[in-house]
Amino acid sequence: MAVFVLTDSQFTLNTIDLSSYVTNIELTYEFDAVETTAMGATGHSNIKGLQNISCTVEMNNDLASAKVFDTVFAGVGSGTNTYIVKSLSTGTPNPVLTVSNAFIPSAPLVSGATGDLSKMSITLVGGTLVKT
Amino acid sequence: MDNYKVLADASTLGPQGSIVTADDIIAAPADIDLLVVSGIVELTTNKKLEKE
């Protein structure tokens, strides 16, 4: 597969497909670096620790039932959010990145200046990522 | 096993009004309690009838 442009990335939060609202998304796959450096070392050494996943999603807001606002509002403060991110809606290869037990610490329920498009930008933290 | 009715029209569980099982939700994957609290699904199983 050649290089490609992001035009139809998929984002599903708690089974609700919010892809058509997403304007920007960044899913970071990270592990804690657990230091194992000991006497005699000439540089730091580390081993893999816990996953430290974070995903920032910016969406156009929609107040309709079970759309952006409702889905995010219900997930804030919960550590059992599940979300799925794909780079493409279809095609091969197209890894499915599923994160379970993510936490949404906060959400800007109302944000913007006069004349702005209402947006919702959230960061999901923690959880466990599986690629299929 | 409990059944749930899909209330949302954009859920990957199925069309609005369709009936899914707890296993379907777990396989989605999703947390059942959170989906119920969110109003995405509602419990439809009548536990009294099941016992009878």
N, CA and C atoms of all chains as a GROMACS GRO file, in nm:
protein
  552
    1MET      N    1   0.084  -0.120   0.000
    1MET     CA    2   0.000   0.000   0.000
    1MET      C    3   0.088   0.125   0.000
    2ALA      N    4   0.047   0.221  -0.077
    2ALA     CA    5   0.124   0.344  -0.088
    2ALA      C    6   0.090   0.439   0.027
    3VAL      N    7   0.161   0.548   0.029
    3VAL     CA    8   0.127   0.651   0.127
    3VAL      C    9  -0.014   0.700   0.100
    4PHE      N   10  -0.076   0.758   0.198
    4PHE     CA   11  -0.215   0.798   0.178
    4PHE      C   12  -0.248   0.922   0.260
    5VAL      N   13  -0.358   0.981   0.225
    5VAL     CA   14  -0.407   1.101   0.294
    5VAL      C   15  -0.526   1.061   0.381
    6LEU      N   16  -0.530   1.113   0.501
    6LEU     CA   17  -0.643   1.085   0.589
    6LEU      C   18  -0.766   1.160   0.540
    7THR      N   19  -0.864   1.084   0.496
    7THR     CA   20  -0.989   1.149   0.454
    7THR      C   21  -1.112   1.081   0.514
    8ASP      N   22  -1.095   0.956   0.557
    8ASP     CA   23  -1.213   0.887   0.610
    8ASP      C   24  -1.176   0.797   0.729
    9SER      N   25  -1.098   0.853   0.820
    9SER     CA   26  -1.065   0.777   0.941
    9SER      C   27  -1.193   0.750   1.020
   10GLN      N   28  -1.191   0.641   1.092
   10GLN     CA   29  -1.311   0.599   1.166
   10GLN      C   30  -1.289   0.611   1.316
   11PHE      N   31  -1.389   0.662   1.384
   11PHE     CA   32  -1.383   0.673   1.529
   11PHE      C   33  -1.518   0.632   1.586
   12THR      N   34  -1.517   0.527   1.666
   12THR     CA   35  -1.639   0.477   1.730
   12THR      C   36  -1.620   0.480   1.880
   13LEU      N   37  -1.711   0.546   1.950
   13LEU     CA   38  -1.702   0.556   2.096
   13LEU      C   39  -1.824   0.488   2.158
   14ASN      N   40  -1.798   0.388   2.237
   14ASN     CA   41  -1.906   0.312   2.305
   14ASN      C   42  -2.014   0.269   2.205
   15THR      N   43  -1.970   0.216   2.097
   15THR     CA   44  -2.047   0.162   1.983
   15THR      C   45  -2.114   0.268   1.897
   16ILE      N   46  -2.098   0.395   1.930
   16ILE     CA   47  -2.157   0.500   1.847
   16ILE      C   48  -2.054   0.548   1.746
   17ASP      N   49  -2.089   0.537   1.619
   17ASP     CA   50  -1.998   0.580   1.513
   17ASP      C   51  -2.003   0.732   1.498
   18LEU      N   52  -1.896   0.796   1.541
   18LEU     CA   53  -1.888   0.942   1.538
   18LEU      C   54  -1.797   0.991   1.426
   19SER      N   55  -1.761   0.902   1.335
   19SER     CA   56  -1.661   0.932   1.231
   19SER      C   57  -1.696   1.058   1.151
   20SER      N   58  -1.822   1.076   1.119
   20SER     CA   59  -1.860   1.187   1.032
   20SER      C   60  -1.848   1.322   1.101
   21TYR      N   61  -1.820   1.321   1.231
   21TYR     CA   62  -1.803   1.447   1.304
   21TYR      C   63  -1.656   1.480   1.330
   22VAL      N   64  -1.568   1.383   1.312
   22VAL     CA   65  -1.428   1.400   1.348
   22VAL      C   66  -1.355   1.491   1.250
   23THR      N   67  -1.284   1.590   1.305
   23THR     CA   68  -1.204   1.678   1.220
   23THR      C   69  -1.054   1.658   1.244
   24ASN      N   70  -1.021   1.597   1.358
   24ASN     CA   71  -0.880   1.574   1.389
   24ASN      C   72  -0.872   1.462   1.491
   25ILE      N   73  -0.779   1.370   1.471
   25ILE     CA   74  -0.766   1.260   1.566
   25ILE      C   75  -0.620   1.219   1.578
   26GLU      N   76  -0.580   1.189   1.699
   26GLU     CA   77  -0.443   1.141   1.721
   26GLU      C   78  -0.445   1.037   1.832
   27LEU      N   79  -0.411   0.916   1.796
   27LEU     CA   80  -0.404   0.805   1.892
   27LEU      C   81  -0.258   0.772   1.916
   28THR      N   82  -0.215   0.784   2.038
   28THR     CA   83  -0.074   0.760   2.072
   28THR      C   84  -0.060   0.629   2.148
   29TYR      N   85   0.022   0.541   2.093
   29TYR     CA   86   0.051   0.411   2.153
   29TYR      C   87   0.183   0.422   2.227
   30GLU      N   88   0.178   0.402   2.357
   30GLU     CA   89   0.298   0.427   2.436
   30GLU      C   90   0.306   0.329   2.553
   31PHE      N   91   0.427   0.298   2.589
   31PHE     CA   92   0.450   0.218   2.710
   31PHE      C   93   0.534   0.300   2.807
   32ASP      N   94   0.508   0.282   2.933
   32ASP     CA   95   0.595   0.342   3.032
   32ASP      C   96   0.734   0.281   3.016
   33ALA      N   97   0.835   0.365   3.026
   33ALA     CA   98   0.973   0.316   3.023
   33ALA      C   99   1.018   0.296   3.168
   34VAL      N  100   1.031   0.171   3.205
   34VAL     CA  101   1.069   0.140   3.343
   34VAL      C  102   1.221   0.126   3.351
   35GLU      N  103   1.278   0.209   3.431
   35GLU     CA  104   1.424   0.216   3.435
   35GLU      C  105   1.485   0.095   3.504
   36THR      N  106   1.586   0.040   3.439
   36THR     CA  107   1.658  -0.075   3.494
   36THR      C  108   1.807  -0.044   3.510
   37THR      N  109   1.839   0.082   3.493
   37THR     CA  110   1.980   0.121   3.501
   37THR      C  111   2.040   0.082   3.636
   38ALA      N  112   2.156   0.026   3.632
   38ALA     CA  113   2.223  -0.017   3.756
   38ALA      C  114   2.369   0.026   3.753
   39MET      N  115   2.433   0.004   3.863
   39MET     CA  116   2.575   0.039   3.874
   39MET      C  117   2.656  -0.026   3.762
   40GLY      N  118   2.746   0.050   3.709
   40GLY     CA  119   2.829   0.000   3.600
   40GLY      C  120   2.778   0.039   3.464
   41ALA      N  121   2.652   0.088   3.458
   41ALA     CA  122   2.595   0.126   3.330
   41ALA      C  123   2.660   0.254   3.279
   42THR      N  124   2.667   0.269   3.148
   42THR     CA  125   2.719   0.392   3.091
   42THR      C  126   2.607   0.476   3.029
   43GLY      N  127   2.487   0.424   3.036
   43GLY     CA  128   2.370   0.499   2.986
   43GLY      C  129   2.246   0.440   3.048
   44HIS      N  130   2.133   0.508   3.031
   44HIS     CA  131   2.007   0.458   3.086
   44HIS      C  132   1.962   0.333   3.010
   45SER      N  133   1.904   0.240   3.084
   45SER     CA  134   1.841   0.125   3.020
   45SER      C  135   1.701   0.110   3.076
   46ASN      N  136   1.611   0.061   2.991
   46ASN     CA  137   1.470   0.052   3.030
   46ASN      C  138   1.409  -0.078   2.982
   47ILE      N  139   1.302  -0.117   3.049
   47ILE     CA  140   1.218  -0.224   2.997
   47ILE      C  141   1.076  -0.171   2.984
   48LYS      N  142   0.999  -0.246   2.908
   48LYS     CA  143   0.862  -0.203   2.880
   48LYS      C  144   0.775  -0.214   3.003
   49GLY      N  145   0.703  -0.107   3.034
   49GLY     CA  146   0.610  -0.109   3.146
   49GLY      C  147   0.467  -0.117   3.098
   50LEU      N  148   0.378  -0.050   3.168
   50LEU     CA  149   0.237  -0.052   3.134
   50LEU      C  150   0.208   0.030   3.009
   51GLN      N  151   0.102  -0.008   2.938
   51GLN     CA  152   0.057   0.075   2.827
   51GLN      C  153   0.013   0.211   2.881
   52ASN      N  154   0.040   0.314   2.806
   52ASN     CA  155   0.000   0.450   2.845
   52ASN      C  156  -0.063   0.515   2.722
   53ILE      N  157  -0.187   0.476   2.694
   53ILE     CA  158  -0.255   0.514   2.571
   53ILE      C  159  -0.324   0.649   2.589
   54SER      N  160  -0.319   0.729   2.485
   54SER     CA  161  -0.401   0.850   2.486
   54SER      C  162  -0.451   0.878   2.345
   55CYS      N  163  -0.570   0.932   2.340
   55CYS     CA  164  -0.630   0.962   2.210
   55CYS      C  165  -0.703   1.095   2.220
   56THR      N  166  -0.661   1.188   2.138
   56THR     CA  167  -0.726   1.319   2.134
   56THR      C  168  -0.810   1.328   2.008
   57VAL      N  169  -0.936   1.362   2.026
   57VAL     CA  170  -1.029   1.368   1.914
   57VAL      C  171  -1.098   1.503   1.914
   58GLU      N  172  -1.097   1.568   1.800
   58GLU     CA  173  -1.172   1.693   1.786
   58GLU      C  174  -1.288   1.667   1.691
   59MET      N  175  -1.406   1.705   1.737
   59MET     CA  176  -1.527   1.677   1.658
   59MET      C  177  -1.614   1.800   1.645
   60ASN      N  178  -1.687   1.807   1.534
   60ASN     CA  179  -1.794   1.904   1.525
   60ASN      C  180  -1.904   1.856   1.619
   61ASN      N  181  -1.963   1.946   1.692
   61ASN     CA  182  -2.060   1.907   1.795
   61ASN      C  183  -2.198   1.880   1.734
   62ASP      N  184  -2.271   1.790   1.797
   62ASP     CA  185  -2.410   1.760   1.759
   62ASP      C  186  -2.485   1.726   1.887
   63LEU      N  187  -2.589   1.801   1.914
   63LEU     CA  188  -2.664   1.783   2.038
   63LEU      C  189  -2.775   1.680   2.027
   64ALA      N  190  -2.794   1.622   1.911
   64ALA     CA  191  -2.901   1.522   1.894
   64ALA      C  192  -2.875   1.400   1.981
   65SER      N  193  -2.980   1.326   2.006
   65SER     CA  194  -2.970   1.208   2.092
   65SER      C  195  -2.868   1.108   2.039
   66ALA      N  196  -2.783   1.060   2.128
   66ALA     CA  197  -2.682   0.958   2.096
   66ALA      C  198  -2.587   1.000   1.986
   67LYS      N  199  -2.559   1.129   1.979
   67LYS     CA  200  -2.456   1.178   1.886
   67LYS      C  201  -2.337   1.225   1.970
   68VAL      N  202  -2.271   1.331   1.924
   68VAL     CA  203  -2.145   1.371   1.989
   68VAL      C  204  -2.165   1.409   2.136
   69PHE      N  205  -2.253   1.504   2.161
   69PHE     CA  206  -2.267   1.556   2.298
   69PHE      C  207  -2.310   1.446   2.394
   70ASP      N  208  -2.416   1.376   2.360
   70ASP     CA  209  -2.469   1.272   2.449
   70ASP      C  210  -2.366   1.163   2.478
   71THR      N  211  -2.298   1.119   2.374
   71THR     CA  212  -2.205   1.007   2.388
   71THR      C  213  -2.086   1.048   2.474
   72VAL      N  214  -2.036   1.168   2.451
   72VAL     CA  215  -1.922   1.216   2.531
   72VAL      C  216  -1.966   1.242   2.674
   73PHE      N  217  -2.081   1.307   2.691
   73PHE     CA  218  -2.128   1.342   2.825
   73PHE      C  219  -2.140   1.217   2.913
   74ALA      N  220  -2.195   1.111   2.855
   74ALA     CA  221  -2.213   0.986   2.932
   74ALA      C  222  -2.079   0.922   2.966
   75GLY      N  223  -1.977   0.947   2.883
   75GLY     CA  224  -1.850   0.880   2.905
   75GLY      C  225  -1.756   0.953   3.000
   76VAL      N  226  -1.782   1.081   3.023
   76VAL     CA  227  -1.692   1.158   3.109
   76VAL      C  228  -1.698   1.104   3.252
   77GLY      N  229  -1.583   1.081   3.309
   77GLY     CA  230  -1.574   1.030   3.446
   77GLY      C  231  -1.580   0.879   3.453
   78SER      N  232  -1.602   0.815   3.340
   78SER     CA  233  -1.607   0.669   3.340
   78SER      C  234  -1.474   0.611   3.292
   79GLY      N  235  -1.435   0.503   3.355
   79GLY     CA  236  -1.313   0.433   3.315
   79GLY      C  237  -1.341   0.308   3.236
   80THR      N  238  -1.462   0.298   3.182
   80THR     CA  239  -1.498   0.178   3.105
   80THR      C  240  -1.534   0.212   2.961
   81ASN      N  241  -1.485   0.326   2.913
   81ASN     CA  242  -1.512   0.362   2.773
   81ASN      C  243  -1.434   0.271   2.678
   82THR      N  244  -1.499   0.236   2.570
   82THR     CA  245  -1.433   0.159   2.466
   82THR      C  246  -1.440   0.238   2.336
   83TYR      N  247  -1.327   0.249   2.267
   83TYR     CA  248  -1.331   0.318   2.138
   83TYR      C  249  -1.246   0.244   2.036
   84ILE      N  250  -1.285   0.263   1.912
   84ILE     CA  251  -1.219   0.195   1.801
   84ILE      C  252  -1.177   0.301   1.699
   85VAL      N  253  -1.051   0.293   1.656
   85VAL     CA  254  -0.998   0.387   1.559
   85VAL      C  255  -0.942   0.309   1.440
   86LYS      N  256  -0.978   0.355   1.321
   86LYS     CA  257  -0.920   0.299   1.198
   86LYS      C  258  -0.874   0.415   1.110
   87SER      N  259  -0.764   0.395   1.040
   87SER     CA  260  -0.714   0.501   0.951
   87SER      C  261  -0.804   0.519   0.831
   88LEU      N  262  -0.867   0.410   0.787
   88LEU     CA  263  -0.952   0.413   0.668
   88LEU      C  264  -1.085   0.348   0.701
   89SER      N  265  -1.189   0.386   0.627
   89SER     CA  266  -1.317   0.320   0.648
   89SER      C  267  -1.317   0.180   0.586
   90THR      N  268  -1.249   0.166   0.473
   90THR     CA  269  -1.239   0.036   0.406
   90THR      C  270  -1.098   0.021   0.350
   91GLY      N  271  -1.068  -0.097   0.300
   91GLY     CA  272  -0.939  -0.119   0.237
   91GLY      C  273  -0.853  -0.214   0.315
   92THR      N  274  -0.746  -0.258   0.250
   92THR     CA  275  -0.655  -0.353   0.312
   92THR      C  276  -0.512  -0.311   0.280
   93PRO      N  277  -0.421  -0.312   0.374
   93PRO     CA  278  -0.445  -0.340   0.516
   93PRO      C  279  -0.508  -0.219   0.586
   94ASN      N  280  -0.581  -0.246   0.690
   94ASN     CA  281  -0.648  -0.139   0.762
   94ASN      C  282  -0.662  -0.181   0.908
   95PRO      N  283  -0.556  -0.166   0.986
   95PRO     CA  284  -0.560  -0.215   1.124
   95PRO      C  285  -0.672  -0.152   1.206
   96VAL      N  286  -0.737  -0.236   1.284
   96VAL     CA  287  -0.842  -0.191   1.375
   96VAL      C  288  -0.780  -0.176   1.513
   97LEU      N  289  -0.782  -0.056   1.567
   97LEU     CA  290  -0.721  -0.029   1.696
   97LEU      C  291  -0.831  -0.011   1.799
   98THR      N  292  -0.843  -0.108   1.887
   98THR     CA  293  -0.949  -0.108   1.987
   98THR      C  294  -0.891  -0.082   2.125
   99VAL      N  295  -0.944   0.019   2.192
   99VAL     CA  296  -0.898   0.051   2.326
   99VAL      C  297  -1.013   0.031   2.424
  100SER      N  298  -0.991  -0.053   2.523
  100SER     CA  299  -1.093  -0.081   2.625
  100SER      C  300  -1.053  -0.016   2.756
  101ASN      N  301  -1.154   0.017   2.835
  101ASN     CA  302  -1.136   0.074   2.970
  101ASN      C  303  -1.059   0.205   2.970
  102ALA      N  304  -1.095   0.290   2.873
  102ALA     CA  305  -1.034   0.423   2.868
  102ALA      C  306  -1.113   0.519   2.957
  103PHE      N  307  -1.044   0.620   3.004
  103PHE     CA  308  -1.104   0.719   3.093
  103PHE      C  309  -1.112   0.854   3.021
  104ILE      N  310  -1.227   0.919   3.036
  104ILE     CA  311  -1.241   1.055   2.982
  104ILE      C  312  -1.248   1.150   3.102
  105PRO      N  313  -1.140   1.221   3.128
  105PRO     CA  314  -1.139   1.305   3.248
  105PRO      C  315  -1.224   1.431   3.236
  106SER      N  316  -1.235   1.485   3.116
  106SER     CA  317  -1.309   1.611   3.103
  106SER      C  318  -1.356   1.629   2.960
  107ALA      N  319  -1.452   1.720   2.944
  107ALA     CA  320  -1.500   1.755   2.810
  107ALA      C  321  -1.550   1.899   2.813
  108PRO      N  322  -1.518   1.976   2.711
  108PRO     CA  323  -1.568   2.114   2.704
  108PRO      C  324  -1.711   2.112   2.651
  109LEU      N  325  -1.807   2.116   2.739
  109LEU     CA  326  -1.946   2.101   2.696
  109LEU      C  327  -1.994   2.220   2.613
  110VAL      N  328  -1.944   2.337   2.645
  110VAL     CA  329  -1.973   2.456   2.564
  110VAL      C  330  -1.840   2.527   2.542
  111SER      N  331  -1.805   2.551   2.417
  111SER     CA  332  -1.676   2.611   2.388
  111SER      C  333  -1.681   2.685   2.255
  112GLY      N  334  -1.629   2.805   2.253
  112GLY     CA  335  -1.622   2.878   2.128
  112GLY      C  336  -1.657   3.024   2.144
  113ALA      N  337  -1.628   3.098   2.040
  113ALA     CA  338  -1.660   3.241   2.038
  113ALA      C  339  -1.777   3.265   1.944
  114THR      N  340  -1.829   3.384   1.948
  114THR     CA  341  -1.939   3.420   1.859
  114THR      C  342  -1.904   3.389   1.714
  115GLY      N  343  -1.990   3.318   1.649
  115GLY     CA  344  -1.967   3.286   1.508
  115GLY      C  345  -1.888   3.159   1.484
  116ASP      N  346  -1.836   3.100   1.589
  116ASP     CA  347  -1.758   2.977   1.573
  116ASP      C  348  -1.850   2.856   1.554
  117LEU      N  349  -1.797   2.755   1.489
  117LEU     CA  350  -1.866   2.626   1.483
  117LEU      C  351  -1.851   2.560   1.619
  118SER      N  352  -1.958   2.505   1.672
  118SER     CA  353  -1.950   2.437   1.802
  118SER      C  354  -1.868   2.309   1.786
  119LYS      N  355  -1.765   2.298   1.868
  119LYS     CA  356  -1.676   2.182   1.859
  119LYS      C  357  -1.669   2.110   1.993
  120MET      N  358  -1.629   1.986   1.988
  120MET     CA  359  -1.608   1.906   2.109
  120MET      C  360  -1.472   1.839   2.095
  121SER      N  361  -1.381   1.871   2.185
  121SER     CA  362  -1.248   1.813   2.180
  121SER      C  363  -1.222   1.738   2.310
  122ILE      N  364  -1.195   1.610   2.299
  122ILE     CA  365  -1.174   1.529   2.419
  122ILE      C  366  -1.044   1.451   2.408
  123THR      N  367  -0.994   1.414   2.524
  123THR     CA  368  -0.878   1.325   2.530
  123THR      C  369  -0.914   1.205   2.614
  124LEU      N  370  -0.904   1.087   2.554
  124LEU     CA  371  -0.927   0.962   2.627
  124LEU      C  372  -0.792   0.911   2.673
  125VAL      N  373  -0.782   0.876   2.798
  125VAL     CA  374  -0.653   0.832   2.853
  125VAL      C  375  -0.666   0.692   2.912
  126GLY      N  376  -0.554   0.625   2.915
  126GLY     CA  377  -0.550   0.493   2.977
  126GLY      C  378  -0.616   0.386   2.893
  127GLY      N  379  -0.640   0.274   2.956
  127GLY     CA  380  -0.700   0.161   2.885
  127GLY      C  381  -0.595   0.071   2.824
  128THR      N  382  -0.643  -0.026   2.750
  128THR     CA  383  -0.555  -0.123   2.686
  128THR      C  384  -0.585  -0.129   2.538
  129LEU      N  385  -0.480  -0.117   2.457
  129LEU     CA  386  -0.498  -0.117   2.312
  129LEU      C  387  -0.468  -0.254   2.254
  130VAL      N  388  -0.556  -0.296   2.164
  130VAL     CA  389  -0.536  -0.420   2.090
  130VAL      C  390  -0.548  -0.389   1.942
  131LYS      N  391  -0.454  -0.438   1.862
  131LYS     CA  392  -0.459  -0.419   1.716
  131LYS      C  393  -0.500  -0.550   1.650
  132THR      N  394  -0.601  -0.541   1.567
  132THR     CA  395  -0.645  -0.661   1.493
  132THR      C  396  -0.647  -0.633   1.344
  133MET      N  397  -2.986  -1.538   2.951
  133MET     CA  398  -2.902  -1.423   2.917
  133MET      C  399  -2.990  -1.302   2.888
  134ASP      N  400  -2.944  -1.187   2.935
  134ASP     CA  401  -3.022  -1.064   2.916
  134ASP      C  402  -3.019  -1.017   2.771
  135ASN      N  403  -3.131  -0.961   2.730
  135ASN     CA  404  -3.139  -0.899   2.598
  135ASN      C  405  -3.151  -0.748   2.613
  136TYR      N  406  -3.102  -0.679   2.512
  136TYR     CA  407  -3.103  -0.533   2.516
  136TYR      C  408  -3.156  -0.480   2.382
  137LYS      N  409  -3.233  -0.372   2.392
  137LYS     CA  410  -3.284  -0.306   2.273
  137LYS      C  411  -3.193  -0.188   2.239
  138VAL      N  412  -3.155  -0.178   2.113
  138VAL     CA  413  -3.068  -0.068   2.069
  138VAL      C  414  -3.154   0.057   2.051
  139LEU      N  415  -3.120   0.161   2.127
  139LEU     CA  416  -3.198   0.286   2.122
  139LEU      C  417  -3.135   0.389   2.029
  140ALA      N  418  -3.006   0.381   2.010
  140ALA     CA  419  -2.935   0.480   1.929
  140ALA      C  420  -2.942   0.443   1.781
  141ASP      N  421  -2.940   0.545   1.697
  141ASP     CA  422  -2.950   0.517   1.553
  141ASP      C  423  -2.815   0.508   1.484
  142ALA      N  424  -2.708   0.527   1.559
  142ALA     CA  425  -2.575   0.521   1.496
  142ALA      C  426  -2.486   0.421   1.566
  143SER      N  427  -2.546   0.324   1.633
  143SER     CA  428  -2.466   0.226   1.706
  143SER      C  429  -2.420   0.116   1.613
  144THR      N  430  -2.298   0.069   1.637
  144THR     CA  431  -2.246  -0.042   1.558
  144THR      C  432  -2.308  -0.174   1.601
  145LEU      N  433  -2.389  -0.171   1.707
  145LEU     CA  434  -2.454  -0.294   1.753
  145LEU      C  435  -2.562  -0.339   1.656
  146GLY      N  436  -2.622  -0.243   1.587
  146GLY     CA  437  -2.729  -0.276   1.494
  146GLY      C  438  -2.823  -0.159   1.478
  147PRO      N  439  -2.926  -0.179   1.393
  147PRO     CA  440  -3.021  -0.070   1.371
  147PRO      C  441  -3.100  -0.035   1.496
  148GLN      N  442  -3.148   0.085   1.502
  148GLN     CA  443  -3.231   0.129   1.614
  148GLN      C  444  -3.351   0.036   1.628
  149GLY      N  445  -3.374  -0.013   1.748
  149GLY     CA  446  -3.488  -0.101   1.772
  149GLY      C  447  -3.452  -0.248   1.770
  150SER      N  448  -3.334  -0.280   1.720
  150SER     CA  449  -3.296  -0.421   1.715
  150SER      C  450  -3.262  -0.473   1.854
  151ILE      N  451  -3.272  -0.604   1.870
  151ILE     CA  452  -3.245  -0.668   1.998
  151ILE      C  453  -3.110  -0.738   1.992
  152VAL      N  454  -3.027  -0.713   2.092
  152VAL     CA  455  -2.896  -0.778   2.099
  152VAL      C  456  -2.881  -0.844   2.237
  153THR      N  457  -2.787  -0.935   2.245
  153THR     CA  458  -2.761  -1.003   2.371
  153THR      C  459  -2.645  -0.936   2.444
  154ALA      N  460  -2.629  -0.972   2.568
  154ALA     CA  461  -2.516  -0.922   2.645
  154ALA      C  462  -2.384  -0.961   2.579
  155ASP      N  463  -2.381  -1.081   2.523
  155ASP     CA  464  -2.259  -1.126   2.455
  155ASP      C  465  -2.228  -1.038   2.333
  156ASP      N  466  -2.333  -0.996   2.264
  156ASP     CA  467  -2.312  -0.908   2.148
  156ASP      C  468  -2.244  -0.778   2.190
  157ILE      N  469  -2.289  -0.725   2.304
  157ILE     CA  470  -2.233  -0.598   2.351
  157ILE      C  471  -2.089  -0.617   2.395
  158ILE      N  472  -2.064  -0.726   2.466
  158ILE     CA  473  -1.928  -0.753   2.512
  158ILE      C  474  -1.834  -0.774   2.393
  159ALA      N  475  -1.888  -0.836   2.288
  159ALA     CA  476  -1.805  -0.863   2.170
  159ALA      C  477  -1.784  -0.740   2.084
  160ALA      N  478  -1.862  -0.634   2.109
  160ALA     CA  479  -1.858  -0.514   2.022
  160ALA      C  480  -1.719  -0.452   2.005
  161PRO      N  481  -1.636  -0.430   2.105
  161PRO     CA  482  -1.660  -0.449   2.247
  161PRO      C  483  -1.713  -0.321   2.311
  162ALA      N  484  -1.787  -0.339   2.423
  162ALA     CA  485  -1.835  -0.224   2.498
  162ALA      C  486  -1.875  -0.270   2.638
  163ASP      N  487  -1.888  -0.172   2.725
  163ASP     CA  488  -1.927  -0.200   2.862
  163ASP      C  489  -2.080  -0.187   2.874
  164ILE      N  490  -2.145  -0.292   2.916
  164ILE     CA  491  -2.292  -0.296   2.919
  164ILE      C  492  -2.348  -0.185   3.008
  165ASP      N  493  -2.295  -0.174   3.128
  165ASP     CA  494  -2.348  -0.074   3.222
  165ASP      C  495  -2.339   0.068   3.165
  166LEU      N  496  -2.227   0.096   3.100
  166LEU     CA  497  -2.208   0.230   3.044
  166LEU      C  498  -2.306   0.256   2.930
  167LEU      N  499  -2.330   0.154   2.849
  167LEU     CA  500  -2.425   0.172   2.738
  167LEU      C  501  -2.566   0.192   2.788
  168VAL      N  502  -2.601   0.126   2.898
  168VAL     CA  503  -2.735   0.144   2.955
  168VAL      C  504  -2.748   0.285   3.013
  169VAL      N  505  -2.648   0.326   3.089
  169VAL     CA  506  -2.649   0.460   3.149
  169VAL      C  507  -2.651   0.567   3.039
  170SER      N  508  -2.583   0.540   2.929
  170SER     CA  509  -2.574   0.636   2.819
  170SER      C  510  -2.703   0.644   2.739
  171GLY      N  511  -2.792   0.547   2.759
  171GLY     CA  512  -2.914   0.545   2.679
  171GLY      C  513  -2.894   0.490   2.540
  172ILE      N  514  -2.783   0.420   2.521
  172ILE     CA  515  -2.756   0.360   2.390
  172ILE      C  516  -2.834   0.229   2.375
  173VAL      N  517  -2.848   0.155   2.485
  173VAL     CA  518  -2.931   0.034   2.487
  173VAL      C  519  -3.015   0.035   2.614
  174GLU      N  520  -3.121  -0.045   2.612
  174GLU     CA  521  -3.198  -0.064   2.734
  174GLU      C  522  -3.228  -0.212   2.753
  175LEU      N  523  -3.234  -0.251   2.878
  175LEU     CA  524  -3.261  -0.391   2.910
  175LEU      C  525  -3.405  -0.425   2.873
  176THR      N  526  -3.423  -0.536   2.802
  176THR     CA  527  -3.559  -0.574   2.764
  176THR      C  528  -3.600  -0.707   2.824
  177THR      N  529  -3.503  -0.783   2.873
  177THR     CA  530  -3.533  -0.915   2.928
  177THR      C  531  -3.624  -0.903   3.049
  178ASN      N  532  -3.733  -0.981   3.048
  178ASN     CA  533  -3.820  -0.984   3.165
  178ASN      C  534  -3.775  -1.098   3.255
  179LYS      N  535  -3.704  -1.064   3.361
  179LYS     CA  536  -3.645  -1.168   3.446
  179LYS      C  537  -3.750  -1.251   3.518
  180LYS      N  538  -3.866  -1.189   3.548
  180LYS     CA  539  -3.971  -1.264   3.613
  180LYS      C  540  -4.019  -1.378   3.524
  181LEU      N  541  -4.038  -1.346   3.395
  181LEU     CA  542  -4.083  -1.448   3.302
  181LEU      C  543  -3.980  -1.560   3.288
  182GLU      N  544  -3.851  -1.522   3.290
  182GLU     CA  545  -3.747  -1.623   3.277
  182GLU      C  546  -3.752  -1.723   3.389
  183LYS      N  547  -3.779  -1.674   3.511
  183LYS     CA  548  -3.784  -1.762   3.627
  183LYS      C  549  -3.903  -1.856   3.619
  184GLU      N  550  -4.015  -1.802   3.566
  184GLU     CA  551  -4.135  -1.885   3.555
  184GLU      C  552  -4.112  -1.990   3.448
   0.00000   0.00000   0.00000
